[in-house]
């Protein structure tokens, strides 16, 4: 039971991080303002905030790492 909870939590964090990446690269983001239920909106905002935080941490780690370099093909 605990294993499944950890698995679903990690999956949720990964999904939220992918959404944050889409937001950063394209400018498109989910419209949480359309959610009418305040509790659900709060949970959605926190869920998306976790992805933003994880994305920032991964990006900072990549920037400060010698194993990553900026691509010039853009």
PAZAPA-4460 file (N, C-alpha, C; in steps of 0.05 Angstrom, whole numbers, plus 32768, in hexadecimal, padded with zeros to 4 digits):
% residues 74
    n_x    n_y    n_z   ca_x   ca_y   ca_z    c_x    c_y    c_z   seq   type   mol
   8010   7FE8   8000   8000   8000   8000   8011   8019   8000     1      X     A
   8026   801A   8011   8037   8031   8013   8047   8034   7FF9     2      X     A
   804E   801E   7FED   805D   801E   7FD3   804D   802C   7FBD     3      X     A
   8033   8025   7FBC   8021   8031   7FA8   801E   804F   7FAD     4      X     A
   801C   8057   7FC6   801A   8073   7FCD   8032   8083   7FC4     5      X     A
   804A   8078   7FC9   8063   8084   7FC1   8064   8086   7FA2     6      X     A
   805C   8070   7F95   805D   806F   7F78   804A   8085   7F6C     7      X     A
   8032   8087   7F76   801F   809B   7F6C   8028   80B7   7F72     8      X     A
   8035   80BB   7F89   8040   80D5   7F90   8056   80DD   7F7C     9      X     A
   8068   80CB   7F77   807D   80D1   7F64   8072   80D6   7F48    10      X     A
   805E   80C6   7F3F   8052   80CB   7F25   8045   80E6   7F24    11      X     A
   8038   80EF   7F3A   802B   8109   7F3B   8040   811F   7F39    12      X     A
   8056   811C   7F47   806C   8130   7F45   8077   8131   7F29    13      X     A
   807B   811A   7F1D   8086   811A   7F02   8072   8128   7EEE    14      X     A
   8058   8122   7EF1   8044   812E   7EE0   8044   814D   7EE4    15      X     A
   8045   8155   7EFC   8045   8172   7F02   805E   817F   7EF7    16      X     A
   8075   8171   7EF8   808E   817C   7EED   808D   817F   7ECF    17      X     A
   8081   816B   7EC2   807D   816D   7EA4   806B   8185   7E9D    18      X     A
   8056   8189   7EAC   8044   81A0   7EA7   8054   81BA   7EAB    19      X     A
   8065   81BB   7EBF   8075   81D3   7EC4   8088   81D7   7EAC    20      X     A
   8094   81C2   7EA2   80A5   81C4   7E8B   8097   81CE   7E72    21      X     A
   807E   81C5   7E6E   806E   81CE   7E58   8068   81EC   7E5B    22      X     A
   8062   81F4   7E74   805D   8210   7E7A   8075   8221   7E74    23      X     A
   808D   8218   7E7C   80A5   8228   7E78   80AD   8229   7E5B    24      X     A
   80A9   8213   7E4C   80B3   8213   7E30   809F   821E   7E1C    25      X     A
   8085   821D   7E22   8071   8226   7E0F   8061   823E   7E19    26      X     A
   805F   8241   7E33   804E   8257   7E3D   8032   824E   7E43    27      X     A
   802B   8236   7E3B   8010   822C   7E41   800F   821F   7E5D    28      X     A
   7FF9   8224   7E6C   7FF6   8219   7E86   7FD9   8213   7E8C    29      X     A
   7FD4   8201   7E9E   7FB8   81FA   7EA5   7FAB   8213   7EB1    30      X     A
   7F91   8217   7EAB   7F82   822D   7EB6   7F74   8224   7ECF    31      X     A
   7F82   8226   7EE5   7F76   821E   7EFF   7F60   8232   7F07    32      X     A
   7F5F   8249   7EFB   7F4B   825D   7F02   7F2F   8253   7EF9    33      X     A
   7F2D   8240   7EE8   7F14   8235   7EDF   7F08   8221   7EF3    34      X     A
   7F18   8219   7F07   7F0F   8206   7F1B   7EFE   8216   7F30    35      X     A
   7EE5   820E   7F33   7ED3   821E   7F45   7ED5   8216   7F62    36      X     A
   7EDC   81FD   7F67   7EDE   81F3   7F83   7EF8   81FD   7F8F    37      X     A
   7EF7   820D   7FA5   7F10   8219   7FB0   7F24   8204   7FBA    38      X     A
   7F1B   81EE   7FC5   7F2D   81DA   7FD0   7F3C   81CC   7FB9    39      X     A
   7F2D   81C6   7FA4   7F39   81B8   7F8D   7F4D   81CB   7F7F    40      X     A
   7F46   81E5   7F7C   7F57   81F8   7F70   7F71   81FB   7F80    41      X     A
   7F6F   81FB   7F9A   7F86   81FD   7FAC   7F99   81E5   7FA8    42      X     A
   7F8D   81CE   7FA7   7F9D   81B5   7FA3   7FAA   81B6   7F88    43      X     A
   7F9C   81BE   7F73   7FA7   81BF   7F58   7FBE   81D3   7F57    44      X     A
   7FBB   81EA   7F64   7FD0   81FE   7F64   7FE9   81F4   7F73    45      X     A
   7FE5   81E6   7F89   7FFB   81DA   7F98   8009   81C4   7F88    46      X     A
   7FF9   81B4   7F7A   8003   819E   7F69   8015   81AA   7F54    47      X     A
   800C   81BF   7F47   801C   81CC   7F32   8034   81DA   7F3D    48      X     A
   8032   81E5   7F55   8048   81F2   7F62   805F   81DF   7F68    49      X     A
   8058   81C6   7F70   806C   81B2   7F75   807C   81AD   7F5B    50      X     A
   806F   81AB   7F45   807C   81A7   7F2C   808F   81BE   7F24    51      X     A
   8086   81D6   7F2A   8097   81ED   7F25   80B0   81EC   7F36    52      X     A
   80AD   81E5   7F4F   80C4   81E3   7F61   80D8   81CD   7F58    53      X     A
   80CD   81B6   7F51   80DE   81A0   7F48   80EC   81A8   7F2E    54      X     A
   80DE   81B5   7F1C   80EA   81BE   7F02   8100   81D1   7F08    55      X     A
   80FC   81E4   7F1A   8111   81F8   7F21   812A   81EA   7F2C    56      X     A
   8126   81D7   7F3E   813C   81C9   7F4A   814C   81B9   7F35    57      X     A
   813E   81AB   7F23   814B   819C   7F0E   815A   81AE   7EFB    58      X     A
   814D   81C4   7EF4   815A   81D8   7EE2   8173   81E3   7EEF    59      X     A
   8172   81EB   7F08   818A   81F5   7F16   81A0   81E1   7F17    60      X     A
   8199   81C8   7F1C   81AD   81B3   7F1D   81BA   81AF   7F02    61      X     A
   81AA   81B1   7EED   81B5   81AE   7ED2   81C7   81C5   7ECA    62      X     A
   81BF   81DD   7ED2   81CF   81F5   7ECC   81EA   81F3   7EDA    63      X     A
   81EB   81EA   7EF2   8203   81E9   7F02   8214   81D0   7EFE    64      X     A
   820B   81BE   7EED   8219   81A5   7EE8   822B   81A7   7ED0    65      X     A
   8242   819A   7ED2   8254   8198   7EBB   824B   8184   7EA6    66      X     A
   8237   8174   7EAD   822D   815F   7E9B   8218   8169   7E88    67      X     A
   820F   8182   7E8B   81FA   818D   7E7A   8206   81A6   7E6C    68      X     A
   81FD   81AB   7E54   8205   81C4   7E46   81ED   81CE   7E36    69      X     A
   81EC   81E8   7E32   81D6   81F4   7E23   81D9   81EE   7E06    70      X     A
   81C3   81E5   7DFA   81C3   81DE   7DDE   81C1   81F8   7DCD    71      X     A
   81D0   81F9   7DB8   81D0   8210   7DA6   81BF   820C   7D8D    72      X     A
   81B1   81F6   7D8C   81A1   81EF   7D74   8186   81FD   7D73    73      X     A
   817F   820C   7D88   8165   821A   7D88   8166   8231   7D76    74      X     A
***
